[in-house]
């Protein structure tokens, strides 16, 4: 597997780091946009709030955007995966005896995919 695909697969398995980076990016984007494009009255009102309230608002914005990104990055199971689980649970148990089975009689390693029929 190529390194980029491996990285993307790891991010799909653990979406919280990606959600934290997305939340951080959104928070910095909003803060920068307010600082650049905000009117003078808005900036004066923000300064009048004080540091504690501004830091609290930024923390709230970060947490909200990280949680929203986590929900957006949630991977939904496909119908094929559900069908694979059904087929795997209905598949007979593998033979565990020491007798060797000829190749023409050997069952397939993987059960047939029911959705392909």
N, CA, C and O atoms as a printed pandas DataFrame, in Angstrom:
     atom_number atom_name residue_name chain_id  residue_number  x_coord  y_coord  z_coord
0              1         N          UNK        A               1    0.842   -1.168    0.000
1              2        CA          UNK        A               1    0.000    0.000    0.000
2              3         C          UNK        A               1    0.893    1.240    0.000
3              4         O          UNK        A               1    1.900    1.301    0.705
4              5         N          UNK        A               2    0.507    2.201   -0.790
5              6        CA          UNK        A               2    1.303    3.417   -0.890
6              7         C          UNK        A               2    1.181    4.236    0.388
7              8         O          UNK        A               2    0.172    4.147    1.087
8              9         N          UNK        A               3    2.206    5.039    0.700
9             10        CA          UNK        A               3    2.193    5.795    1.960
10            11         C          UNK        A               3    1.000    6.755    2.075
11            12         O          UNK        A               3    0.436    6.902    3.160
12            13         N          UNK        A               4    0.614    7.402    0.987
13            14        CA          UNK        A               4   -0.509    8.334    1.048
14            15         C          UNK        A               4   -1.808    7.595    1.336
15            16         O          UNK        A               4   -2.622    8.056    2.136
16            17         N          UNK        A               5   -2.004    6.459    0.693
17            18        CA          UNK        A               5   -3.210    5.665    0.951
18            19         C          UNK        A               5   -3.229    5.157    2.385
19            20         O          UNK        A               5   -4.281    5.117    3.022
20            21         N          UNK        A               6   -2.068    4.771    2.890
21            22        CA          UNK        A               6   -1.981    4.301    4.265
22            23         C          UNK        A               6   -2.351    5.426    5.239
23            24         O          UNK        A               6   -3.035    5.192    6.236
24            25         N          UNK        A               7   -1.898    6.633    4.947
25            26        CA          UNK        A               7   -2.206    7.774    5.797
26            27         C          UNK        A               7   -3.692    8.091    5.769
27            28         O          UNK        A               7   -4.296    8.353    6.809
28            29         N          UNK        A               8   -4.279    8.066    4.582
29            30        CA          UNK        A               8   -5.713    8.342    4.453
30            31         C          UNK        A               8   -6.526    7.261    5.160
31            32         O          UNK        A               8   -7.522    7.564    5.816
32            33         N          UNK        A               9   -6.108    6.007    5.029
33            34        CA          UNK        A               9   -6.813    4.924    5.711
34            35         C          UNK        A               9   -6.714    5.079    7.222
35            36         O          UNK        A               9   -7.676    4.805    7.939
36            37         N          UNK        A              10   -5.562    5.513    7.707
37            38        CA          UNK        A              10   -5.407    5.729    9.151
38            39         C          UNK        A              10   -6.297    6.874    9.621
39            40         O          UNK        A              10   -6.852    6.807   10.718
40            41         N          UNK        A              11   -6.442    7.916    8.819
41            42        CA          UNK        A              11   -7.309    9.024    9.194
42            43         C          UNK        A              11   -8.774    8.614    9.184
43            44         O          UNK        A              11   -9.570    9.137    9.963
44            45         N          UNK        A              12   -9.136    7.677    8.304
45            46        CA          UNK        A              12  -10.513    7.196    8.300
46            47         C          UNK        A              12  -10.803    6.361    9.540
47            48         O          UNK        A              12  -11.920    6.377   10.056
48            49         N          UNK        A              13   -9.804    5.637   10.016
49            50        CA          UNK        A              13  -10.020    4.824   11.212
50            51         C          UNK        A              13  -10.070    5.671   12.477
51            52         O          UNK        A              13  -10.800    5.350   13.415
52            53         N          UNK        A              14   -9.294    6.752   12.503
53            54        CA          UNK        A              14   -9.254    7.623   13.689
54            55         C          UNK        A              14   -9.546    9.056   13.240
55            56         O          UNK        A              14   -8.620    9.794   12.906
56            57         N          UNK        A              15  -10.817    9.458   13.227
57            58        CA          UNK        A              15  -11.154   10.776   12.686
58            59         C          UNK        A              15  -10.952   11.947   13.641
59            60         O          UNK        A              15  -11.051   13.096   13.211
60            61         N          UNK        A              16  -10.672   11.699   14.928
61            62        CA          UNK        A              16  -10.527   12.816   15.861
62            63         C          UNK        A              16   -9.334   13.719   15.558
63            64         O          UNK        A              16   -9.491   14.938   15.630
64            65         N          UNK        A              17   -8.149   13.198   15.224
65            66        CA          UNK        A              17   -7.053   14.136   14.894
66            67         C          UNK        A              17   -7.382   15.038   13.711
67            68         O          UNK        A              17   -7.053   16.224   13.720
68            69         N          UNK        A              18   -8.027   14.479   12.700
69            70        CA          UNK        A              18   -8.415   15.292   11.554
70            71         C          UNK        A              18   -9.468   16.325   11.945
71            72         O          UNK        A              18   -9.446   17.453   11.451
72            73         N          UNK        A              19  -10.382   15.950   12.821
73            74        CA          UNK        A              19  -11.406   16.887   13.281
74            75         C          UNK        A              19  -10.789   18.016   14.108
75            76         O          UNK        A              19  -11.234   19.161   14.025
76            77         N          UNK        A              20   -9.771   17.698   14.903
77            78        CA          UNK        A              20   -9.099   18.737   15.695
78            79         C          UNK        A              20   -8.384   19.719   14.768
79            80         O          UNK        A              20   -8.444   20.929   14.982
80            81         N          UNK        A              21   -7.713   19.207   13.746
81            82        CA          UNK        A              21   -7.050   20.109   12.792
82            83         C          UNK        A              21   -8.069   20.959   12.040
83            84         O          UNK        A              21   -7.828   22.142   11.799
84            85         N          UNK        A              22   -9.194   20.377   11.670
85            86        CA          UNK        A              22  -10.238   21.147   10.987
86            87         C          UNK        A              22  -10.808   22.216   11.913
87            88         O          UNK        A              22  -11.044   23.346   11.486
88            89         N          UNK        A              23  -11.028   21.870   13.167
89            90        CA          UNK        A              23  -11.531   22.846   14.126
90            91         C          UNK        A              23  -10.551   23.985   14.351
91            92         O          UNK        A              23  -10.944   25.148   14.446
92            93         N          UNK        A              24   -9.273   23.639   14.436
93            94        CA          UNK        A              24   -8.244   24.668   14.600
94            95         C          UNK        A              24   -8.189   25.582   13.378
95            96         O          UNK        A              24   -8.086   26.800   13.517
96            97         N          UNK        A              25   -8.256   25.004   12.200
97            98        CA          UNK        A              25   -8.232   25.807   10.982
98            99         C          UNK        A              25   -9.433   26.728   10.878
99           100         O          UNK        A              25   -9.299   27.891   10.499
100          101         N          UNK        A              26  -10.614   26.208   11.215
101          102        CA          UNK        A              26  -11.815   27.041   11.155
102          103         C          UNK        A              26  -11.755   28.164   12.176
103          104         O          UNK        A              26  -12.140   29.295   11.880
104          105         N          UNK        A              27  -11.277   27.862   13.370
105          106        CA          UNK        A              27  -11.167   28.882   14.410
106          107         C          UNK        A              27  -10.210   29.991   13.990
107          108         O          UNK        A              27  -10.510   31.174   14.154
108          109         N          UNK        A              28   -9.062   29.607   13.450
109          110        CA          UNK        A              28   -8.104   30.622   12.994
110          111         C          UNK        A              28   -8.641   31.409   11.807
111          112         O          UNK        A              28   -8.366   32.602   11.677
112          113         N          UNK        A              29   -9.403   30.749   10.943
113          114        CA          UNK        A              29   -9.990   31.439    9.797
114          115         C          UNK        A              29  -11.003   32.488   10.249
115          116         O          UNK        A              29  -10.996   33.614    9.751
116          117         N          UNK        A              30  -11.862   32.126   11.180
117          118        CA          UNK        A              30  -12.867   33.072   11.667
118          119         C          UNK        A              30  -12.207   34.224   12.414
119          120         O          UNK        A              30  -12.573   35.384   12.224
120          121         N          UNK        A              31  -11.231   33.903   13.269
121          122        CA          UNK        A              31  -10.561   34.966   14.025
122          123         C          UNK        A              31   -9.816   35.915   13.086
123          124         O          UNK        A              31   -9.844   37.130   13.282
124          125         N          UNK        A              32   -9.159   35.373   12.083
125          126        CA          UNK        A              32   -8.457   36.222   11.124
126          127         C          UNK        A              32   -9.410   37.060   10.281
127          128         O          UNK        A              32   -9.129   38.221    9.985
128          129         N          UNK        A              33  -10.531   36.470    9.899
129          130        CA          UNK        A              33  -11.505   37.218    9.096
130          131         C          UNK        A              33  -12.112   38.356    9.896
131          132         O          UNK        A              33  -12.319   39.445    9.359
132          133         N          UNK        A              34  -12.402   38.124   11.171
133          134        CA          UNK        A              34  -12.949   39.201   12.009
134          135         C          UNK        A              34  -11.907   40.294   12.189
135          136         O          UNK        A              34  -12.237   41.479   12.154
136          137         N          UNK        A              35  -10.653   39.905   12.383
137          138        CA          UNK        A              35   -9.598   40.910   12.577
138          139         C          UNK        A              35   -9.356   41.721   11.307
139          140         O          UNK        A              35   -9.086   42.920   11.377
140          141         N          UNK        A              36   -9.453   41.072   10.150
141          142        CA          UNK        A              36   -9.184   41.789    8.898
142          143         C          UNK        A              36  -10.380   42.570    8.381
143          144         O          UNK        A              36  -10.236   43.707    7.932
144          145         N          UNK        A              37  -11.555   41.967    8.443
145          146        CA          UNK        A              37  -12.705   42.562    7.782
146          147         C          UNK        A              37  -13.733   43.157    8.745
147          148         O          UNK        A              37  -14.736   43.720    8.306
148          149         N          UNK        A              38  -13.499   43.041   10.024
149          150        CA          UNK        A              38  -14.435   43.594   10.998
150          151         C          UNK        A              38  -14.383   45.115   11.012
151          152         O          UNK        A              38  -13.336   45.722   10.787
152          153         N          UNK        A              39  -15.535   45.714   11.282
153          154        CA          UNK        A              39  -15.579   47.177   11.355
154          155         C          UNK        A              39  -14.873   47.646   12.635
155          156         O          UNK        A              39  -14.600   46.859   13.541
156          157         N          UNK        A              40  -14.597   48.909   12.676
157          158        CA          UNK        A              40  -13.908   49.480   13.821
158          159         C          UNK        A              40  -14.776   49.356   15.074
159          160         O          UNK        A              40  -14.267   49.090   16.163
160          161         N          UNK        A              41  -16.080   49.547   14.916
161          162        CA          UNK        A              41  -16.989   49.437   16.062
162          163         C          UNK        A              41  -17.008   48.011   16.605
163          164         O          UNK        A              41  -17.039   47.807   17.819
164          165         N          UNK        A              42  -16.990   47.028   15.713
165          166        CA          UNK        A              42  -16.978   45.625   16.139
166          167         C          UNK        A              42  -15.688   45.302   16.886
167          168         O          UNK        A              42  -15.719   44.648   17.928
168          169         N          UNK        A              43  -14.567   45.754   16.361
169          170        CA          UNK        A              43  -13.291   45.503   17.026
170          171         C          UNK        A              43  -13.219   46.191   18.384
171          172         O          UNK        A              43  -12.690   45.623   19.339
172          173         N          UNK        A              44  -13.751   47.416   18.479
173          174        CA          UNK        A              44  -13.785   48.094   19.773
174          175         C          UNK        A              44  -14.662   47.341   20.766
175          176         O          UNK        A              44  -14.324   47.246   21.946
176          177         N          UNK        A              45  -15.785   46.807   20.296
177          178        CA          UNK        A              45  -16.670   46.047   21.178
178          179         C          UNK        A              45  -15.991   44.755   21.645
179          180         O          UNK        A              45  -16.168   44.343   22.791
180          181         N          UNK        A              46  -15.233   44.128   20.779
181          182        CA          UNK        A              46  -14.514   42.901   21.151
182          183         C          UNK        A              46  -13.416   43.202   22.169
183          184         O          UNK        A              46  -13.198   42.419   23.093
184          185         N          UNK        A              47  -12.732   44.320   22.006
185          186        CA          UNK        A              47  -11.695   44.705   22.964
186          187         C          UNK        A              47  -12.319   45.017   24.312
187          188         O          UNK        A              47  -11.734   44.724   25.355
188          189         N          UNK        A              48  -13.508   45.612   24.295
189          190        CA          UNK        A              48  -14.182   45.966   25.544
190          191         C          UNK        A              48  -14.644   44.728   26.313
191          192         O          UNK        A              48  -14.837   44.796   27.527
192          193         N          UNK        A              49  -14.824   43.603   25.628
193          194        CA          UNK        A              49  -15.231   42.370   26.306
194          195         C          UNK        A              49  -14.173   41.876   27.283
195          196         O          UNK        A              49  -14.495   41.333   28.339
196          197         N          UNK        A              50  -12.938   42.064   26.931
197          198        CA          UNK        A              50  -11.853   41.590   27.791
198          199         C          UNK        A              50  -11.260   40.286   27.279
199          200         O          UNK        A              50  -11.854   39.584   26.460
200          201         N          UNK        A              51  -10.074   39.987   27.787
201          202        CA          UNK        A              51   -9.352   38.811   27.313
202          203         C          UNK        A              51  -10.038   37.502   27.673
203          204         O          UNK        A              51  -10.103   36.587   26.852
204          205         N          UNK        A              52  -10.541   37.408   28.872
205          206        CA          UNK        A              52  -11.127   36.147   29.336
206          207         C          UNK        A              52  -12.322   35.741   28.481
207          208         O          UNK        A              52  -12.453   34.575   28.110
208          209         N          UNK        A              53  -13.185   36.692   28.169
209          210        CA          UNK        A              53  -14.362   36.374   27.357
210          211         C          UNK        A              53  -13.969   36.060   25.912
211          212         O          UNK        A              53  -14.575   35.197   25.278
212          213         N          UNK        A              54  -12.967   36.752   25.398
213          214        CA          UNK        A              54  -12.512   36.457   24.037
214          215         C          UNK        A              54  -11.890   35.064   23.946
215          216         O          UNK        A              54  -12.145   34.321   22.999
216          217         N          UNK        A              55  -11.076   34.723   24.939
217          218        CA          UNK        A              55  -10.487   33.378   24.946
218          219         C          UNK        A              55  -11.570   32.310   25.107
219          220         O          UNK        A              55  -11.498   31.249   24.487
220          221         N          UNK        A              56  -12.549   32.588   25.921
221          222        CA          UNK        A              56  -13.656   31.654   26.080
222          223         C          UNK        A              56  -14.451   31.482   24.795
223          224         O          UNK        A              56  -14.849   30.371   24.444
224          225         N          UNK        A              57  -14.681   32.594   24.094
225          226        CA          UNK        A              57  -15.404   32.522   22.822
226          227         C          UNK        A              57  -14.597   31.744   21.779
227          228         O          UNK        A              57  -15.162   30.962   21.014
228          229         N          UNK        A              58  -13.286   31.955   21.746
229          230        CA          UNK        A              58  -12.446   31.200   20.812
230          231         C          UNK        A              58  -12.424   29.720   21.158
231          232         O          UNK        A              58  -12.462   28.872   20.266
232          233         N          UNK        A              59  -12.364   29.406   22.439
233          234        CA          UNK        A              59  -12.390   27.998   22.851
234          235         C          UNK        A              59  -13.721   27.352   22.498
235          236         O          UNK        A              59  -13.757   26.208   22.046
236          237         N          UNK        A              60  -14.810   28.075   22.701
237          238        CA          UNK        A              60  -16.126   27.552   22.345
238          239         C          UNK        A              60  -16.236   27.343   20.835
239          240         O          UNK        A              60  -16.777   26.335   20.381
240          241         N          UNK        A              61  -15.727   28.289   20.067
241          242        CA          UNK        A              61  -15.739   28.148   18.613
242          243         C          UNK        A              61  -14.902   26.954   18.173
243          244         O          UNK        A              61  -15.294   26.219   17.266
244          245         N          UNK        A              62  -13.750   26.757   18.813
245          246        CA          UNK        A              62  -12.898   25.620   18.480
246          247         C          UNK        A              62  -13.589   24.292   18.791
247          248         O          UNK        A              62  -13.599   23.386   17.957
248          249         N          UNK        A              63  -14.162   24.175   19.979
249          250        CA          UNK        A              63  -14.823   22.928   20.372
250          251         C          UNK        A              63  -16.016   22.639   19.469
251          252         O          UNK        A              63  -16.214   21.501   19.043
252          253         N          UNK        A              64  -16.807   23.663   19.178
253          254        CA          UNK        A              64  -17.979   23.465   18.328
254          255         C          UNK        A              64  -17.580   23.058   16.908
255          256         O          UNK        A              64  -18.196   22.173   16.315
256          257         N          UNK        A              65  -16.557   23.701   16.375
257          258        CA          UNK        A              65  -16.153   23.366   15.006
258          259         C          UNK        A              65  -15.464   22.002   14.949
259          260         O          UNK        A              65  -15.612   21.288   13.958
260          261         N          UNK        A              66  -14.719   21.626   15.979
261          262        CA          UNK        A              66  -14.101   20.295   16.005
262          263         C          UNK        A              66  -15.164   19.202   16.110
263          264         O          UNK        A              66  -15.056   18.168   15.451
264          265         N          UNK        A              67  -16.184   19.424   16.928
265          266        CA          UNK        A              67  -17.269   18.437   17.037
266          267         C          UNK        A              67  -18.066   18.352   15.744
267          268         O          UNK        A              67  -18.459   17.261   15.330
268          269         N          UNK        A              68  -18.307   19.479   15.107
269          270        CA          UNK        A              68  -19.014   19.466   13.825
270          271         C          UNK        A              68  -18.190   18.742   12.760
271          272         O          UNK        A              68  -18.739   18.007   11.939
272          273         N          UNK        A              69  -16.877   18.950   12.775
273          274        CA          UNK        A              69  -16.021   18.249   11.817
274          275         C          UNK        A              69  -15.999   16.754   12.105
275          276         O          UNK        A              69  -15.973   15.949   11.174
276          277         N          UNK        A              70  -16.010   16.371   13.372
277          278        CA          UNK        A              70  -16.022   14.944   13.729
278          279         C          UNK        A              70  -17.298   14.274   13.241
279          280         O          UNK        A              70  -17.270   13.148   12.744
280          281         N          UNK        A              71  -18.405   14.969   13.387
281          282        CA          UNK        A              71  -19.669   14.425   12.885
282          283         C          UNK        A              71  -19.648   14.349   11.367
283          284         O          UNK        A              71  -20.151   13.386   10.788
284          285         N          UNK        A              72  -19.072   15.350   10.719
285          286        CA          UNK        A              72  -19.017   15.356    9.255
286          287         C          UNK        A              72  -18.088   14.272    8.720
287          288         O          UNK        A              72  -18.311   13.756    7.625
288          289         N          UNK        A              73  -17.047   13.919    9.478
289          290        CA          UNK        A              73  -16.096   12.912    9.015
290          291         C          UNK        A              73  -16.477   11.503    9.432
291          292         O          UNK        A              73  -15.706   10.566    9.223
292          293         N          UNK        A              74  -17.656   11.341   10.019
293          294        CA          UNK        A              74  -18.086   10.012   10.447
294          295         C          UNK        A              74  -18.277    9.130    9.220
295          296         O          UNK        A              74  -18.972    9.500    8.273
296          297         N          UNK        A              75  -17.656    7.974    9.251
297          298        CA          UNK        A              75  -17.727    7.049    8.119
298          299         C          UNK        A              75  -18.944    6.151    8.304
299          300         O          UNK        A              75  -19.096    5.485    9.329
300          301         N          UNK        A              76  -19.792    6.146    7.307
301          302        CA          UNK        A              76  -20.985    5.310    7.373
302          303         C          UNK        A              76  -20.682    3.977    6.709
303          304         O          UNK        A              76  -19.962    3.903    5.714
304          305         N          UNK        A              77  -21.251    2.929    7.287
305          306        CA          UNK        A              77  -21.062    1.607    6.689
306          307         C          UNK        A              77  -21.859    1.529    5.399
307          308         O          UNK        A              77  -22.985    2.021    5.317
308          309         N          UNK        A              78  -21.266    0.912    4.402
309          310        CA          UNK        A              78  -21.959    0.722    3.136
310          311         C          UNK        A              78  -22.827   -0.520    3.225
311          312         O          UNK        A              78  -22.630   -1.371    4.093
312          313         N          UNK        A              79  -23.780   -0.615    2.327
313          314        CA          UNK        A              79  -24.674   -1.757    2.301
314          315         C          UNK        A              79  -23.903   -3.043    2.032
315          316         O          UNK        A              79  -24.246   -4.103    2.557
316          317         N          UNK        A              80  -22.859   -2.942    1.211
317          318        CA          UNK        A              80  -22.059   -4.130    0.907
318          319         C          UNK        A              80  -21.386   -4.681    2.155
319          320         O          UNK        A              80  -21.276   -5.898    2.310
320          321         N          UNK        A              81  -20.935   -3.808    3.044
321          322        CA          UNK        A              81  -20.283   -4.268    4.269
322          323         C          UNK        A              81  -21.281   -4.962    5.185
323          324         O          UNK        A              81  -20.948   -5.956    5.829
324          325         N          UNK        A              82  -22.505   -4.442    5.244
325          326        CA          UNK        A              82  -23.536   -5.112    6.040
326          327         C          UNK        A              82  -23.838   -6.497    5.484
327          328         O          UNK        A              82  -23.998   -7.454    6.241
328          329         N          UNK        A              83  -23.915   -6.601    4.158
329          330        CA          UNK        A              83  -24.188   -7.893    3.546
330          331         C          UNK        A              83  -23.028   -8.860    3.759
331          332         O          UNK        A              83  -23.251  -10.054    3.955
332          333         N          UNK        A              84  -21.817   -8.370    3.723
333          334        CA          UNK        A              84  -20.661   -9.229    3.998
334          335         C          UNK        A              84  -20.737   -9.794    5.412
335          336         O          UNK        A              84  -20.429  -10.966    5.633
336          337         N          UNK        A              85  -21.147   -8.960    6.369
337          338        CA          UNK        A              85  -21.278   -9.438    7.744
338          339         C          UNK        A              85  -22.350  -10.515    7.852
339          340         O          UNK        A              85  -22.191  -11.484    8.595
340          341         N          UNK        A              86  -23.431  -10.347    7.118
341          342        CA          UNK        A              86  -24.499  -11.346    7.144
342          343         C          UNK        A              86  -24.011  -12.657    6.545
343          344         O          UNK        A              86  -24.269  -13.730    7.091
344          345         N          UNK        A              87  -23.303  -12.569    5.418
345          346        CA          UNK        A              87  -22.803  -13.779    4.763
346          347         C          UNK        A              87  -21.761  -14.460    5.635
347          348         O          UNK        A              87  -21.750  -15.687    5.737
348          349         N          UNK        A              88  -20.886  -13.688    6.263
349          350        CA          UNK        A              88  -19.860  -14.277    7.121
350          351         C          UNK        A              88  -20.474  -14.971    8.341
351          352         O          UNK        A              88  -19.981  -16.010    8.779
352          353         N          UNK        A              89  -21.532  -14.406    8.877
353          354        CA          UNK        A              89  -22.150  -15.034   10.038
354          355         C          UNK        A              89  -22.915  -16.299    9.640
355          356         O          UNK        A              89  -23.093  -17.196   10.464
356          357         N          UNK        A              90  -23.367  -16.376    8.391
357          358        CA          UNK        A              90  -24.104  -17.554    7.930
358          359         C          UNK        A              90  -23.183  -18.611    7.327
359          360         O          UNK        A              90  -23.632  -19.721    7.040
360          361         N          UNK        A              91  -21.907  -18.290    7.130
361          362        CA          UNK        A              91  -20.975  -19.235    6.513
362          363         C          UNK        A              91  -20.697  -20.388    7.473
363          364         O          UNK        A              91  -20.607  -20.180    8.683
364          365         N          UNK        A              92  -20.562  -21.598    6.941
365          366        CA          UNK        A              92  -20.257  -22.731    7.822
366          367         C          UNK        A              92  -18.847  -22.608    8.396
367          368         O          UNK        A              92  -17.982  -21.950    7.818
368          369         N          UNK        A              93  -18.633  -23.247    9.533
369          370        CA          UNK        A              93  -17.320  -23.206   10.182
370          371         C          UNK        A              93  -16.310  -23.970    9.339
371          372         O          UNK        A              93  -16.649  -24.944    8.667
372          373         N          UNK        A              94  -15.056  -23.506    9.387
373          374        CA          UNK        A              94  -14.003  -24.179    8.626
374          375         C          UNK        A              94  -13.666  -25.513    9.274
375          376         O          UNK        A              94  -13.832  -25.712   10.478
376          377         N          UNK        A              95  -13.188  -26.412    8.433
377          378        CA          UNK        A              95  -12.805  -27.735    8.916
378          379         C          UNK        A              95  -11.489  -27.620    9.679
379          380         O          UNK        A              95  -10.523  -27.035    9.188
380          381         N          UNK        A              96  -11.463  -28.183   10.884
381          382        CA          UNK        A              96  -10.269  -28.055   11.713
382          383         C          UNK        A              96   -9.568  -29.389   11.922
383          384         O          UNK        A              96   -8.650  -29.474   12.738
384          385         N          UNK        A              97   -9.975  -30.428   11.209
385          386        CA          UNK        A              97   -9.308  -31.724   11.352
386          387         C          UNK        A              97   -7.966  -31.687   10.644
387          388         O          UNK        A              97   -7.718  -30.809    9.818
388          389         N          UNK        A              98   -7.116  -32.623   10.959
389          390        CA          UNK        A              98   -5.781  -32.658   10.388
390          391         C          UNK        A              98   -5.745  -33.243    8.980
391          392         O          UNK        A              98   -4.689  -33.254    8.346
392          393         N          UNK        A              99   -6.873  -33.725    8.485
393          394        CA          UNK        A              99   -6.906  -34.337    7.162
394          395         C          UNK        A              99   -6.740  -33.276    6.087
395          396         O          UNK        A              99   -7.384  -32.228    6.136
396          397         N          UNK        A             100   -5.883  -33.547    5.126
397          398        CA          UNK        A             100   -5.673  -32.620    4.024
398          399         C          UNK        A             100   -6.818  -32.766    3.029
399          400         O          UNK        A             100   -7.233  -33.878    2.704
400          401         N          UNK        A             101   -7.320  -31.639    2.554
401          402        CA          UNK        A             101   -8.413  -31.634    1.596
402          403         C          UNK        A             101   -7.831  -31.318    0.232
403          404         O          UNK        A             101   -7.077  -30.354    0.100
404          405         N          UNK        A             102   -8.163  -32.111   -0.799
405          406        CA          UNK        A             102   -7.662  -31.808   -2.144
406          407         C          UNK        A             102   -8.120  -30.423   -2.594
407          408         O          UNK        A             102   -9.134  -29.910   -2.119
408          409         N          UNK        A             103   -7.373  -29.829   -3.505
409          410        CA          UNK        A             103   -7.636  -28.456   -3.936
410          411         C          UNK        A             103   -8.990  -28.332   -4.614
411          412         O          UNK        A             103   -9.647  -27.298   -4.493
412          413         N          UNK        A             104   -9.426  -29.386   -5.337
413          414        CA          UNK        A             104  -10.713  -29.270   -6.025
414          415         C          UNK        A             104  -11.892  -29.381   -5.049
415          416         O          UNK        A             104  -12.999  -28.963   -5.385
416          417         N          UNK        A             105  -11.678  -29.934   -3.855
417          418        CA          UNK        A             105  -12.734  -30.055   -2.858
418          419         C          UNK        A             105  -12.648  -28.963   -1.785
419          420         O          UNK        A             105  -13.562  -28.818   -0.973
420          421         N          UNK        A             106  -11.564  -28.205   -1.781
421          422        CA          UNK        A             106  -11.350  -27.205   -0.725
422          423         C          UNK        A             106  -12.364  -26.075   -0.861
423          424         O          UNK        A             106  -12.579  -25.561   -1.959
424          425         N          UNK        A             107  -12.987  -25.687    0.250
425          426        CA          UNK        A             107  -13.908  -24.546    0.181
426          427         C          UNK        A             107  -13.113  -23.264   -0.046
427          428         O          UNK        A             107  -11.926  -23.179    0.268
428          429         N          UNK        A             108  -13.790  -22.293   -0.589
429          430        CA          UNK        A             108  -13.130  -21.008   -0.843
430          431         C          UNK        A             108  -12.748  -20.371    0.484
431          432         O          UNK        A             108  -13.443  -20.534    1.487
432          433         N          UNK        A             109  -11.624  -19.636    0.479
433          434        CA          UNK        A             109  -11.170  -18.975    1.696
434          435         C          UNK        A             109  -12.172  -17.907    2.152
435          436         O          UNK        A             109  -12.392  -17.716    3.349
436          437         N          UNK        A             110  -12.759  -17.233    1.202
437          438        CA          UNK        A             110  -13.709  -16.185    1.527
438          439         C          UNK        A             110  -15.086  -16.601    1.016
439          440         O          UNK        A             110  -15.189  -17.169   -0.072
440          441         N          UNK        A             111  -16.127  -16.336    1.767
441          442        CA          UNK        A             111  -17.458  -16.698    1.291
442          443         C          UNK        A             111  -17.859  -15.815    0.118
443          444         O          UNK        A             111  -17.364  -14.699   -0.044
444          445         N          UNK        A             112  -18.759  -16.339   -0.688
445          446        CA          UNK        A             112  -19.238  -15.564   -1.837
446          447         C          UNK        A             112  -19.976  -14.326   -1.335
447          448         O          UNK        A             112  -20.665  -14.372   -0.316
448          449         N          UNK        A             113  -19.828  -13.248   -2.044
449          450        CA          UNK        A             113  -20.477  -12.016   -1.659
450          451         C          UNK        A             113  -21.920  -12.052   -2.152
451          452         O          UNK        A             113  -22.175  -12.138   -3.353
452          453         N          UNK        A             114  -22.846  -11.986   -1.223
453          454        CA          UNK        A             114  -24.257  -12.168   -1.552
454          455         C          UNK        A             114  -24.780  -11.054   -2.454
455          456         O          UNK        A             114  -25.686  -11.291   -3.253
456          457         N          UNK        A             115  -24.237   -9.860   -2.346
457          458        CA          UNK        A             115  -24.769   -8.741   -3.130
458          459         C          UNK        A             115  -24.331   -8.818   -4.584
459          460         O          UNK        A             115  -24.833   -8.045   -5.401
460          461         N          UNK        A             116  -23.410   -9.721   -4.949
461          462        CA          UNK        A             116  -22.965   -9.858   -6.325
462          463         C          UNK        A             116  -23.816  -10.843   -7.120
463          464         O          UNK        A             116  -23.644  -10.972   -8.333
464          465         N          UNK        A             117  -24.718  -11.527   -6.458
465          466        CA          UNK        A             117  -25.547  -12.515   -7.155
466          467         C          UNK        A             117  -26.628  -11.877   -7.932
467          468         O          UNK        A             117  -27.415  -12.568   -8.578
